[in-house]
Amino acid sequence: MILGIDLGTTYSAAAYLDGDDNVQVVVNSEGQRTTPSVFYEESQGNIIIGEVAKENAVLHPKDVVSVVKNDMGKSVKYTMSSGNTYIPEQICAFIIRKIVQDAKAYSGKPINDVVITVPAYFTNSQRVATEDAARIAGVNMVASINEPTAALLGYIRKNKIEHGNVMVYDLGGGTFDVSIVRVDGEDIRVLANDGIARAGGHFFDIHIVDEVCRYLREKYDLDLEDDEYREDLQDIFNRAEKCKIQLSAKEIASIPIKIGDIRDSVEITRDFFESYLSRVFRATEVRMKMALKNAGLTVADLNTVLMVGGSSRIPYIEKRLEDFTGRAPARDINPDEAVAIGAAIFASLKVEETPRKAFTDVCSHGIGFLYFADRNEQKNYVLIEKNSSLPVSYTRTAQTRVRNQRSILLTVTEGESEDPEKDKKLCDRDILLPPNLPEDTDVNITYELNEFQVLHIHVDIPVEKDWHYDYEMPKETEITPEDIAMMTGITLRTSVS
């Protein structure tokens, strides 16, 4: 069986198509349809993933990792109290293994392959890191799909959409994505993507907690960030999430405070919360306008606006989105499960000999290389433009400057600016050349983005005996066989709260 996994910033979910072609959302070992994407090393070699891990986030901050998705593809390490060190890919591998184990238990079937969703804004290194996480988890990742696009597949299936332009507004626990998609019969084509790396429910909770901390500091000279108040801070984080939900229906929500001799209540008003949401929505509005512009459309050209992600439930967000687009957003599928459902549908398309739908996605970032505009100034040349249809490849020809030149320096970039300081450097590498090449020998460099937006480089030199060299983009954090061996030797324990 092939499983679709929504590897979320704060919560993850999974789904699959059963023998009758019906979508089944996996119920985990705790009886829930979503699993907190939180890691907790309770003791040496004893790992807990999920709700219990989340409940210990403040109590045991050195041993709990949350919102790891924001660190994927970065050179980050987490050191536990035990002395064990983990990188983001390893943390995500534990989450994936937990999800797959739960899916096996729920479906009663072996999981052979998985499709994992990623935010549309994810860079090449973050996408490769997701593949690495699946590999460490010991599962075969056959494909990835952008989260808003996955959600759209579920919507199309449920409503039997045949034609139209759809905008997917995906505001989840920690990220925001927007996708503009055109549906034309069996052809589903993404026209443009955009997004924000740090936006969503997790940061909304932090804003409320910060207000409670400010109140206690000013009224009682109490600093909740001191170690002695760790349990109290954990409790306030839990109450902040509930407060956020209550403000959808109430003008004022209260957070009771019981710390030592202090008995108080902090009132959080809807106006206070919505003043913060207003700034967040304005940032998403900029991304929506950019995505529409890149797609060559206006809001008047949209036939449907689909809301996805748990934070899209907030009435203020829905009202602002309706004002912006001039139409009521669709909520035809559960926003918490929409991405997992779409991943399952996409997974079924991957295993069909003759897929029922033609699906085309676009790249979320430009790909280019650095060159010398003159002797003193380097500039970035964008070869593959943002929102190019996938897969895509371009070949550029360089030439050797001297006889017997032994290497060419290749600096590959990700971004849209001509200014190298504004772009991400993917790699800076000397390509070794065969000996005795004459001056002005052509060196053909092909940049290839596959359908999953992972970059490969091919170098060809048309000499008497063709010379060819391939390599995948180097990762910022290398995962070794020892890492994988270490992971498979650790028991993942499921705890029920």
Secondary structure, DSSP 8 states (H G I E B T S, - for coil): -EEEEE--SSEEEEEEE-TTS-EEE---TTS-SSEE--EEEEETTEEEESHHHHHTTTTSTTTEE--GGGGTTS---EE-TTS-EE-HHHHHHHHHHHHHHHHHHHHSS---EEEEEE-TT--HHHHHHHHHHHHHHT-EEEEEEEHHHHHHHHHHHHHT--EEEEEEEEE-SS-EEEEEEEEETTEEEEEEEEEESS-SHHHHHHHHHHHHHHHHHHHH---TTSGGGHHHHHHHHHHHHHHHHHTTT-SEEEEEEEETTEEEEEEEEHHHHHHHHHHHHHHHHHHHHHHHHHHT--GGG-SEEEEESGGGG-HHHHHHHHHHHSS--B--S-TTTHHHHHHHHHHHHHH-SS-SSEEE-B-SS-EEEEEESSSS-EEEEEEE-TT-BSSEEEEEEEE-SSTT--EEEEEEEESS-SSGGGSEEEEEEEEE--TT--TT-EEEEEEEE-TT--EEEEEEE-SSS-EEEEEE---SS---HHHHHHHHTSEEE----
